[in-house]
């Protein structure tokens, strides 16, 4: 069977992601797609994708390895995803330098120490939900999104009067239906908030990650330090990566449990734990569907004989890879007792998400405490009425209305 060389246009609204995954699978391990006007090679085969992510064949440094960067970036709505200067877009030695500075804050000990903080924040949010007196609430708005932004705010030292602004603007980064002008204005507002945060912490440093990074930046003569752009963009990465993605993961896990009562019963009867739920939900409905972008450092031969040419953009299609029929048996089924729950929800290789332990802690804590507090909870609308957020990147729902005390 010859591979399909026609261009597959990815839906910027993400209206039917599962159909898109199947279309990618049918086109072979990699296929050309249109990503809001940019042609890229979407890789949905998990074996090929992991191979690329651990090797040196692809880079995340657009300035060094994407010949079209200078002409495309000024007009592309997703320019922020490829133009930031932090470890998300770094390659080689720069990536190792930036990651080395951040990684101690996300090691097992400091993340474990955050467990009481996460539990206290979940308790506060659930208390607010119960105190509202409402039978039907939007759990995305009342729990899934507030929890990670509150955790990130504490970790980064974001003042309470700024956290709401960060949340709104980060939402705009993940939305892929903005025009270029709208995306530019959103990015400018986000950078203004970051500059305000940096200015505050320079005057009044505290025991938080922002103050630590500023101290590293301001060390004179320290060649391991951060440039001004790297400081701002590293803060941007820490805040955005720790918020939207975790919120989506909580949203999707709750939805899956409420639509699969037999799987929830496995947890309640001790046949599976909350960590099993977290991993299976991340496999089936990862928080990020497609992650822009990487670039071929040299020609990359594909298993079917085609070649990704040097300099071509490469799109990691994580959600499609997680559901690939070559990887898991019954890949479209939600099975919390599944023995092999391996997935690529947090990436793979040198760019594996540093915040994965914190995200796992937040998701498992939220699920455990939520279902203990409201054991009869049910969706308030048919699952078919849940609408995806308008994004080909972000994988969540616009709203998640639930009936706290069971079906009417």
ZASE-920601 format. One line per 5 residues: their letters; for each residue x, y, z of N, C-alpha, C. Coordinates in pm, whole numbers. Example, Ala and Ser with C-alpha at 12.3 -4.5 7.8 and 13.67 -1.06 7.14 Angstrom:
as> 1319,-569,780,1230,-450,780,1320,-330,780  1285,-225,708,1367,-106,714,1290,3,787
//
This chain:
xxxxx> 84,-120,0,0,0,0,88,125,0  65,213,-98,142,335,-107,95,436,-2  189,507,62,148,609,159,73,723,92  -17,786,166,-95,898,115,-11,1025,128  29,1084,15,115,1202,16,36,1332,10
xxxxx> -97,1324,12,-175,1447,12,-164,1516,148  -194,1643,152,-180,1723,273,-304,1709,360  -287,1669,484,-397,1659,579,-403,1788,660  -513,1859,651,-529,1986,723,-581,1956,863  -500,1989,964,-542,1968,1102,-645,2073,1142
xxxxx> -748,2031,1210,-858,2118,1250,-815,2206,1367  -809,2338,1349,-765,2426,1458,-861,2427,1577  -987,2384,1555,-1083,2382,1665,-1082,2251,1742  -1010,2150,1690,-1005,2021,1758,-1140,1956,1776  -1230,1973,1681,-1369,1930,1699,-1387,1779,1702
xxxxx> -1300,1705,1633,-1312,1559,1631,-1172,1499,1631  -1106,1506,1745,-967,1464,1755,-951,1315,1727  -1045,1234,1771,-1030,1089,1754,-1033,1049,1606  -1118,1113,1529,-1120,1088,1385,-988,1131,1322  -932,1240,1372,-804,1288,1321,-692,1190,1354
xxxxx> -697,1131,1474,-597,1030,1509,-602,912,1412  -724,867,1383,-738,752,1291,-687,787,1152  -711,910,1110,-662,953,978,-509,954,975  -447,996,1083,-301,996,1090,-246,854,1087  -309,763,1163,-265,623,1164,-271,564,1023
xxxxx> -377,596,951,-398,537,818,-293,584,717  -226,695,746,-131,752,651,13,708,678  33,616,770,168,566,794,232,631,915  358,600,940,425,648,1061,439,799,1068  445,864,952,454,1010,946,384,1057,821
xxxxx> 325,1176,828,254,1228,711,257,1380,713  248,1440,596,246,1585,586,110,1640,630  115,1742,715,-8,1807,762,7,1957,748  -107,2023,745,-111,2169,748,-142,2211,891  -50,2288,950,-63,2334,1088,-79,2485,1087
xxxxx> -202,2530,1071,-233,2672,1062,-146,2743,959  -134,2680,843,-60,2741,733,83,2696,718  135,2623,815,271,2569,807,263,2420,776  341,2373,678,345,2231,647,447,2163,737  404,2057,804,491,1984,896,468,1835,881
xxxxx> 563,1757,926,550,1612,926,496,1568,1062  372,1524,1064,313,1471,1187,359,1327,1206  418,1299,1323,464,1163,1355,370,1105,1459  297,1000,1420,199,938,1509,233,795,1544  337,740,1482,380,604,1517,468,611,1640
xxxxx> 432,542,1749,506,557,1875,651,513,1867  679,409,1789,817,363,1777,904,467,1710  856,520,1598,931,624,1527,942,750,1611  833,788,1678,835,910,1755,935,903,1870  936,791,1942,1033,777,2051,1176,776,1997
xxxxx> 1194,714,1881,1327,711,1819,1375,853,1790  1288,935,1735,1325,1072,1703,1350,1155,1829  1271,1130,1933,1280,1212,2053,1405,1184,2136  1464,1067,2120,1585,1036,2197,1713,1057,2115  1699,1073,1985,1817,1089,1900,1850,1234,1874
xxxxx> 1945,1255,1784,1989,1390,1750,1938,1431,1612  1843,1354,1558,1794,1381,1423,1700,1501,1418  1641,1538,1533,1549,1651,1535,1590,1747,1646  1562,1874,1624,1595,1981,1718,1470,2062,1748  1468,2131,1863,1358,2222,1894,1400,2368,1875
xxxxx> 1521,2391,1827,1573,2526,1808,1537,2575,1668  1429,2653,1659,1382,2699,1529,1482,2792,1462  1545,2877,1541,1639,2974,1483,1758,2904,1417  1800,2792,1475,1917,2722,1421,1883,2622,1312  1762,2562,1318,1737,2446,1233,1610,2454,1147
xxxxx> 1540,2567,1149,1423,2583,1062,1452,2697,965  1485,2668,842,1521,2774,748,1412,2879,728  1286,2841,746,1175,2933,723,1137,3013,847  1210,2998,956,1169,3061,1082,1153,3212,1067  1250,3279,1010,1248,3425,1005,1131,3479,922
xxxxx> 1091,3403,820,981,3450,734,844,3408,788  838,3293,855,708,3242,902,668,3302,1036  762,3310,1129,728,3349,1266,653,3481,1278  687,3587,1201,617,3714,1219,468,3710,1190  422,3611,1112,281,3609,1074,207,3485,1120
xxxxx> 275,3393,1188,213,3265,1225,148,3276,1363  22,3234,1378,-45,3244,1508,23,3167,1621  100,3061,1587,166,2981,1690,312,3022,1709  346,3145,1670,486,3189,1675,545,3176,1815  466,3202,1919,519,3197,2056,571,3058,2089
xxxxx> 510,2954,2033,550,2817,2062,690,2786,2007  737,2859,1909,866,2828,1848,969,2938,1868  928,3054,1920,1021,3166,1930,1068,3193,2072  1006,3133,2173,1051,3154,2310,1194,3105,2326  1265,3165,2422,1404,3127,2448,1412,3065,2587
xxxxx> 1384,2936,2593,1394,2861,2718,1422,2715,2683  1418,2628,2783,1458,2490,2753,1358,2419,2663  1236,2473,2647,1137,2414,2558,1185,2417,2413  1259,2522,2376,1305,2536,2237,1457,2522,2224  1524,2483,2331,1671,2476,2327,1717,2341,2273
xxxxx> 1842,2338,2232,1900,2218,2170,2043,2202,2221  2082,2078,2245,2221,2050,2279,2264,2110,2412  2378,2179,2410,2435,2234,2532,2346,2338,2599  2279,2421,2520,2189,2521,2579,2076,2453,2655  2023,2346,2598,1915,2275,2667,1965,2215,2798
xxxxx> 2081,2153,2795,2136,2093,2917,2160,2199,3024  2211,2316,2984,2236,2424,3080,2108,2472,3145  2005,2496,3065,1879,2548,3118,1807,2444,3202  1807,2321,3158,1737,2217,3234,1807,2190,3367  1939,2198,3368,2014,2172,3491,1978,2273,3600
xxxxx> 1949,2396,3561,1915,2499,3660,1778,2476,3723  1685,2420,3645,1547,2406,3691,1523,2272,3759  1589,2167,3715,1554,2031,3757,1555,2007,3908  1645,2069,3987,1640,2040,4132,1506,2074,4196  1437,2175,4145,1309,2215,4203,1199,2112,4178
xxxxx> 1221,2020,4082,1118,1923,4048,1161,1780,4077  1262,1764,4161,1305,1630,4201,1210,1575,4307  1231,1449,4343,1133,1379,4428,1110,1447,4562  1217,1494,4628,1201,1549,4763,1116,1677,4764  1149,1781,4683,1065,1902,4687,922,1878,4641
xxxxx> 903,1789,4544,767,1761,4500,690,1687,4609  753,1591,4672,689,1522,4784,651,1617,4895  735,1718,4919,705,1816,5024,584,1902,4991  546,1905,4862,429,1983,4821,297,1910,4845  303,1781,4879,180,1703,4893,81,1767,4992
xxxxx> 123,1811,5112,27,1875,5203,-32,2004,5145  48,2077,5071,-3,2199,5008,-110,2167,4906  -85,2066,4823,-183,2027,4722,-312,1979,4790  -300,1898,4893,-418,1850,4966,-497,1965,5026  -427,2064,5081,-496,2179,5141,-569,2260,5035
xxxxx> -508,2275,4918,-573,2352,4812,-695,2277,4757  -684,2145,4741,-800,2068,4696,-912,2078,4799  -879,2066,4926,-981,2079,5031,-1050,2213,5024  -972,2318,5005,-1030,2453,4995,-1126,2463,4877  -1085,2411,4762,-1172,2418,4643,-1298,2334,4660
xxxxx> -1285,2214,4719,-1404,2130,4741,-1497,2191,4845  -1440,2255,4946,-1523,2326,5045,-1603,2436,4978  -1537,2509,4888,-1607,2618,4817,-1719,2562,4730  -1693,2448,4665,-1796,2385,4582,-1915,2344,4667  -1887,2278,4779,-1996,2233,4868,-2072,2351,4927
xxxxx> -2001,2457,4963,-2065,2572,5027,-2151,2652,4931  -2129,2634,4801,-2206,2712,4704,-2354,2676,4707  -2385,2555,4752,-2523,2510,4755,-2577,2466,4621  -2493,2471,4518,-2535,2431,4384,-2530,2280,4370  -2630,2225,4305,-2628,2081,4277,-2545,2054,4153
xxxxx> -2551,2144,4054,-2474,2130,3930,-2363,2235,3927  -2240,2190,3908,-2127,2283,3900,-2040,2245,3780  -1965,2343,3732,-1869,2320,3625,-1736,2285,3692  -1700,2156,3690,-1580,2111,3761,-1452,2162,3694  -1456,2189,3567,-1337,2246,3503,-1307,2384,3561
xxxxx> -1412,2462,3577,-1396,2598,3627,-1373,2602,3778  -1431,2508,3851,-1426,2513,3997,-1314,2430,4059  -1256,2335,3981,-1152,2250,4038,-1035,2226,3942  -1064,2177,3822,-957,2131,3733,-859,2242,3697  -908,2362,3669,-820,2472,3633,-768,2552,3754
xxxxx> -852,2581,3853,-800,2657,3968,-688,2587,4043  -696,2454,4058,-594,2385,4136,-453,2404,4080  -427,2372,3955,-288,2387,3907,-239,2531,3906  -325,2628,3877,-276,2767,3878,-244,2810,4020  -318,2760,4120,-287,2791,4260,-155,2726,4302
xxxxx> -133,2602,4259,-8,2534,4292,110,2605,4226  96,2636,4098,204,2705,4026,231,2842,4089  125,2913,4127,141,3045,4188,224,3035,4315  198,2934,4397,277,2916,4520,421,2879,4488  440,2789,4392,574,2746,4356,657,2861,4299
xxxxx> 593,2943,4215,664,3051,4147,662,3182,4225  580,3189,4331,569,3313,4406,487,3419,4334  388,3376,4255,300,3470,4184,200,3527,4284  195,3660,4300,97,3718,4393,-46,3686,4350  -135,3678,4448,-273,3639,4420,-340,3733,4321
xxxxx> -302,3864,4324,-367,3959,4234,-319,3944,4090  -216,3860,4066,-170,3836,3929,-212,3701,3874  -250,3607,3959,-273,3470,3912,-389,3462,3814  -496,3539,3838,-610,3536,3746,-570,3586,3608  -486,3690,3604,-441,3742,3476,-355,3642,3401
xxxxx> -265,3575,3472,-184,3471,3409,-273,3361,3352  -373,3320,3429,-460,3212,3384,-529,3248,3253  -584,3368,3244,-656,3409,3124,-563,3414,3004  -444,3467,3022,-351,3484,2911,-290,3352,2867  -263,3262,2961,-212,3130,2923,-317,3053,2844
xxxxx> -445,3070,2879,-552,3010,2799,-537,3052,2653  -501,3178,2631,-485,3228,2494,-369,3166,2421  -264,3125,2494,-149,3060,2431,-189,2925,2373  -276,2852,2445,-315,2718,2402,-429,2719,2300  -501,2830,2290,-610,2840,2192,-552,2857,2052
xxxxx> -595,2774,1958,-539,2781,1823,-640,2838,1722  -736,2914,1773,-831,2981,1683,-811,3132,1684  -706,3182,1753,-678,3325,1752,-613,3365,1620  -640,3488,1577,-568,3542,1461,-426,3576,1504  -341,3603,1406,-203,3641,1439,-202,3767,1527
xxxxx> -285,3867,1495,-289,3990,1574,-336,3962,1716  -437,3877,1730,-487,3843,1863,-382,3768,1944  -313,3675,1879,-208,3599,1948,-93,3691,1989  -58,3787,1903,49,3881,1936,12,3968,2055  -111,4017,2057,-157,4100,2168,-161,4020,2298
xxxxx> -204,3893,2288,-208,3808,2407,-67,3786,2462  29,3759,2373,168,3737,2416,225,3864,2481  195,3980,2423,247,4105,2478,193,4129,2619  66,4100,2641,6,4115,2774,68,4017,2873  96,3897,2826,157,3796,2913,298,3839,2954
xxxxx> 374,3892,2860,509,3939,2893,506,4059,2988  404,4143,2977,393,4255,3072,376,4203,3215  292,4100,3230,273,4042,3363,404,3978,3413  477,3912,3324,605,3852,3365,704,3959,3408  708,4070,3335,799,4179,3373,760,4237,3509
xxxxx> 630,4248,3535,585,4297,3666,627,4200,3777  614,4070,3751,653,3970,3849,803,3977,3878  884,3988,3772,1030,3997,3789,1065,4122,3869  1001,4235,3837,1030,4359,3909,996,4346,4057  884,4283,4088,845,4264,4229,947,4179,4303
xxxxx> 989,4071,4239,1079,3978,4307,1220,4033,4320  1258,4125,4232,1389,4187,4248,1389,4279,4371  1276,4344,4396,1265,4433,4512,1246,4352,4640  1165,4246,4632,1132,4167,4751,1143,4018,4719  1264,3965,4711,1280,3822,4683,1225,3736,4796
xxxxx> 1187,3613,4761,1131,3522,4861,1180,3381,4830  1130,3285,4907,1167,3145,4885,1078,3085,4778  1102,3123,4655,1022,3071,4543,1111,3058,4421  1059,2989,4319,1139,2959,4201,1171,3084,4120  1079,3181,4119,1106,3305,4045,1225,3378,4105
xxxxx> 1227,3392,4236,1340,3460,4302,1470,3385,4277  1464,3252,4278,1583,3172,4252,1637,3199,4112  1549,3201,4014,1593,3222,3876,1648,3363,3857  1588,3461,3923,1639,3598,3915,1780,3604,3974  1801,3536,4085,1933,3534,4148,2036,3472,4056
xxxxx> 1997,3365,3988,2087,3303,3891,2117,3401,3777  2014,3469,3728,2032,3566,3619,2125,3679,3660  2116,3726,3784,2188,3845,3825,2330,3818,3876  2371,3691,3875,2508,3659,3914,2604,3707,3807  2681,3807,3838,2776,3862,3741,2886,3761,3713
xxxxx> 2919,3746,3588,3028,3660,3550,2996,3512,3553  2868,3477,3577,2831,3336,3582,2786,3293,3443  2872,3221,3372,2838,3184,3234,2730,3077,3228  2686,3027,3343,2576,2932,3345,2442,3002,3363  2446,3134,3376,2325,3209,3407,2229,3221,3290
xxxxx> 2125,3301,3312,2020,3322,3215,2032,3459,3151  2003,3468,3023,1987,3599,2962,1852,3656,3005  1831,3784,2977,1702,3845,3012,1587,3771,2943  1607,3739,2815,1502,3668,2740,1479,3529,2797  1587,3459,2833,1572,3326,2890,1502,3329,3024
xxxxx> 1529,3431,3104,1460,3445,3233,1310,3459,3213  1269,3552,3128,1125,3572,3105,1060,3447,3046  1127,3389,2949,1064,3275,2882,1067,3148,2967  1164,3137,3057,1162,3024,3149,1047,3038,3249  1023,3159,3297,907,3181,3384,778,3152,3308
xxxxx> 772,3195,3183,654,3167,3101,632,3017,3088  739,2941,3065,727,2797,3051,679,2733,3181  736,2772,3293,698,2714,3422,550,2737,3453  504,2859,3425,365,2892,3458,267,2826,3361  296,2835,3231,200,2782,3133,198,2630,3132
xxxxx> 316,2567,3139,320,2421,3134,260,2357,3257  265,2426,3370,212,2369,3492,65,2393,3515  3,2470,3427,-138,2507,3449,-234,2437,3354  -231,2476,3228,-332,2427,3133,-330,2275,3118  -210,2219,3111,-199,2075,3088,-256,1995,3205
xxxxx> -221,2035,3327,-273,1962,3444,-423,1979,3456  -472,2097,3425,-617,2118,3427,-689,2028,3329  -633,2014,3208,-692,1923,3110,-690,1779,3159  -580,1739,3222,-568,1600,3269,-670,1568,3376  -694,1660,3467,-797,1639,3570,-935,1632,3506
xxxxx> -962,1724,3417,-1088,1728,3342,-1113,1594,3272  -1016,1545,3197,-1034,1422,3121,-1048,1300,3212  -972,1294,3319,-980,1179,3410,-1117,1172,3476  -1170,1286,3520,-1304,1287,3581,-1407,1242,3478  -1398,1294,3357,-1493,1257,3253,-1490,1108,3225
xxxxx> -1370,1052,3214,-1358,908,3187,-1416,824,3300  -1393,861,3423,-1446,785,3536,-1599,792,3542  -1653,910,3513,-1799,925,3520,-1870,856,3404  -1797,835,3295,-1859,766,3181,-1821,617,3177  -1741,573,3272,-1702,432,3282,-1716,387,3428
xxxxx> -1838,375,3476,-1857,338,3618,-1795,204,3655  -1781,114,3557,-1716,-13,3588,-1570,6,3623  -1505,105,3562,-1365,132,3592,-1350,205,3727  -1443,292,3758,-1445,355,3890,-1465,250,3999  -1545,150,3969,-1569,42,4066,-1440,-34,4096
xxxxx> -1352,-49,3998,-1224,-116,4022,-1145,-42,4131  -1150,90,4127,-1077,168,4227,-1143,154,4363  -1273,166,4365,-1344,163,4493,-1337,25,4559  -1319,-76,4480,-1311,-212,4535,-1168,-264,4546  -1072,-175,4527,-933,-208,4553,-859,-282,4445
xxxxx> -918,-295,4327,-849,-366,4218,-756,-275,4138  -766,-146,4162,-679,-48,4098,-666,71,4192  -561,149,4175,-540,267,4257,-557,394,4175  -550,508,4243,-567,634,4173,-452,660,4077  -333,610,4108,-222,625,4014,-247,548,3885
xxxxx> -317,433,3896,-355,359,3776,-449,442,3690  -543,509,3755,-637,594,3682,-562,706,3610  -470,769,3682,-396,880,3624,-323,836,3497  -251,723,3504,-171,681,3389,-258,639,3271  -368,570,3299,-454,526,3189,-527,645,3126
xxxxx> -567,741,3208,-631,861,3154,-532,941,3070  -408,952,3116,-307,1023,3038,-277,952,2907  -283,820,2908,-262,745,2785,-374,770,2685  -496,758,2733,-612,765,2643,-645,908,2602  -636,1002,2696,-671,1142,2668,-563,1233,2723
xxxxx> -445,1236,2660,-337,1322,2710,-375,1470,2703  -315,1548,2788,-350,1690,2797,-315,1767,2671  -214,1719,2597,-170,1784,2474,-182,1684,2359  -250,1725,2252,-268,1636,2136,-149,1641,2041  -113,1760,2000,2,1782,1910,90,1888,1974
xxxxx> 222,1869,1970,311,1967,2031,404,2027,1926  384,2155,1892,475,2221,1797,604,2265,1868  711,2267,1798,750,2198,1677,893,2148,1697  936,2054,1618,1075,2015,1606,1115,2027,1460  1246,2012,1432,1297,2034,1296,1404,1929,1266
xxxxx> 1400,1878,1144,1497,1777,1104,1635,1840,1090  1731,1790,1168,1869,1841,1162,1937,1794,1034  1906,1674,992,1950,1617,865,1831,1544,803  1847,1494,683,1742,1413,623,1712,1294,715  1582,1269,738,1540,1160,826,1467,1055,743
xxxxx> 1528,938,721,1459,833,644,1345,773,727  1233,746,662,1117,687,728,1108,538,696  1038,461,779,1029,316,757,966,279,623  881,367,568,815,334,442,892,383,319  1015,429,340,1098,469,227,1098,618,199
xxxxx> 1004,692,254,1004,837,235,1111,901,323  1131,1031,304,1234,1103,380,1177,1236,428  1197,1265,556,1170,1399,606,1294,1482,575  1283,1581,489,1403,1654,447,1461,1743,556  1589,1764,551,1658,1852,645,1588,1988,652
xxxxx> 1567,2036,773,1503,2166,793,1352,2163,799  1290,2048,768,1144,2040,769,1091,2036,911  978,2104,939,918,2097,1071,859,1958,1098  870,1915,1223,818,1785,1268,724,1810,1385  604,1751,1377,503,1768,1480,488,1638,1559
xxxxx> 510,1644,1688,491,1527,1773,343,1513,1804  279,1412,1746,135,1390,1764,116,1287,1875  129,1335,1999,131,1245,2114,0,1169,2133  -113,1236,2116,-240,1169,2141,-263,1054,2044  -231,1078,1918,-246,971,1818,-149,857,1846
xxxxx> -27,889,1887,71,785,1918,24,699,2035  -34,761,2137,-82,686,2253,-189,584,2217  -266,614,2112,-376,526,2071,-338,439,1951  -212,436,1917,-172,361,1797,-198,212,1819  -258,144,1722,-293,3,1740,-173,-89,1754
xxxxx> -55,-43,1716,65,-128,1730,120,-128,1871  72,-38,1955,132,-22,2088,53,-94,2197  -78,-72,2200,-161,-127,2307,-276,-209,2249  -313,-311,2322,-433,-386,2287,-555,-303,2326  -656,-302,2241,-776,-220,2264,-736,-77,2299
xxxxx> -665,-9,2211,-608,121,2245,-711,230,2272  -835,213,2221,-937,315,2242,-1024,289,2365  -989,186,2442,-1067,153,2562,-1000,209,2687  -1083,252,2783,-1035,302,2912,-1037,186,3010  -918,137,3045,-905,18,3129,-802,46,3238
xxxxx> -849,76,3359,-757,116,3465,-673,-1,3515  -716,-125,3488,-639,-243,3528,-544,-289,3417  -533,-213,3310,-442,-246,3200,-300,-261,3256  -233,-368,3219,-98,-392,3273,3,-293,3218  -4,-265,3089,91,-174,3025,21,-42,2995
xxxxx> 51,59,3075,-11,191,3055,89,292,3002  196,245,2942,297,337,2890,234,438,2795  285,560,2798,230,665,2712,336,773,2690  301,867,2604,390,979,2572,330,1112,2615  239,1109,2711,169,1230,2751,264,1337,2803
xxxxx> 377,1296,2861,476,1392,2911,597,1403,2818  585,1353,2697,697,1356,2606,789,1238,2627  912,1252,2578,1008,1141,2585,1146,1197,2557  1247,1134,2613,1384,1175,2585,1425,1298,2665  1517,1376,2609,1576,1487,2684,1475,1597,2717
xxxxx> 1367,1604,2641,1265,1705,2668,1147,1650,2748  1165,1534,2812,1059,1481,2898,1021,1587,3001  892,1601,3025,841,1709,3109,895,1701,3253  963,1808,3295,1016,1813,3431,904,1815,3535  789,1869,3497,679,1882,3592,591,1759,3604
xxxxx> 630,1647,3540,546,1528,3544,517,1479,3686  614,1472,3777,581,1427,3913,480,1517,3984  493,1648,3964,397,1740,4026,259,1724,3964  251,1710,3833,122,1691,3767,55,1563,3816  130,1455,3824,75,1329,3873,22,1343,4016
xxxxx> 97,1414,4100,53,1436,4238,-78,1514,4241  -89,1619,4164,-210,1701,4163,-331,1623,4111  -311,1549,4002,-424,1476,3943,-474,1368,4039  -383,1287,4093,-424,1179,4183,-489,1233,4309  -435,1341,4365,-492,1399,4486,-632,1454,4459
xxxxx> -646,1524,4348,-777,1581,4313,-882,1472,4294  -847,1365,4223,-943,1257,4199,-982,1187,4329  -884,1152,4410,-908,1083,4536,-1003,1162,4625  -973,1289,4646,-1052,1371,4737,-1188,1408,4678  -1194,1428,4547,-1321,1462,4482,-1421,1348,4492
xxxxx> -1379,1226,4458,-1474,1114,4458,-1505,1066,4599  -1418,1097,4695,-1454,1068,4834,-1556,1169,4885  -1541,1293,4845,-1632,1399,4891,-1770,1388,4826  -1772,1353,4699,-1899,1345,4625,-1910,1208,4558  -1935,1103,4634,-1931,966,4580,-2040,936,4479
xxxxx> -2149,1014,4479,-2259,988,4386,-2258,1082,4266  -2151,1153,4248,-2140,1251,4141,-2168,1188,4004  -2230,1266,3916,-2261,1219,3780,-2254,1336,3684  -2229,1305,3557,-2235,1410,3457,-2375,1472,3454  -2380,1602,3436,-2509,1671,3433,-2565,1681,3292
xxxxx> -2486,1643,3193,-2531,1643,3053,-2482,1515,2989  -2545,1472,2880,-2491,1356,2807,-2349,1386,2762  -2263,1285,2761,-2124,1306,2728,-2108,1365,2588  -2204,1336,2499,-2196,1388,2362,-2208,1540,2360  -2261,1599,2466,-2278,1744,2469,-2156,1818,2522
xxxxx> -2057,1746,2571,-1933,1810,2614,-1857,1858,2491  -1815,1982,2490,-1747,2040,2374,-1598,2055,2402  -1512,2017,2306,-1368,2033,2327,-1328,2180,2327  -1222,2212,2400,-1169,2347,2391,-1124,2369,2247  -1137,2492,2196,-1105,2518,2054,-954,2521,2032
xxxxx> -894,2404,2019,-749,2397,2006,-708,2264,1945  -606,2266,1862,-548,2140,1815,-433,2097,1905  -398,2181,2002,-294,2148,2099,-356,2097,2228  -439,2179,2289,-494,2148,2420,-609,2048,2411  -613,1952,2505,-713,1845,2501,-796,1847,2629
xxxxx> -898,1928,2628,-990,1936,2741,-1127,1977,2693  -1217,2004,2787,-1354,2045,2753,-1374,2192,2787  -1462,2256,2713,-1494,2395,2746,-1559,2404,2885  -1646,2309,2914,-1712,2302,3045,-1723,2156,3084  -1727,2130,3215,-1749,1995,3264,-1856,1999,3373
xxxxx> -1984,2012,3331,-2092,2022,3429,-2123,1886,3494  -2122,1882,3625,-2153,1757,3697,-2262,1786,3799  -2339,1683,3828,-2439,1685,3936,-2373,1622,4057  -2351,1701,4159,-2269,1657,4271,-2329,1540,4347  -2459,1535,4354,-2522,1436,4442,-2599,1331,4365
xxx> -2553,1303,4242,-2611,1194,4166,-2710,1242,4063  -2760,1145,3983,-2855,1176,3878,-2984,1230,3935  -3049,1318,3858,-3174,1377,3905,-3281,1269,3912
//
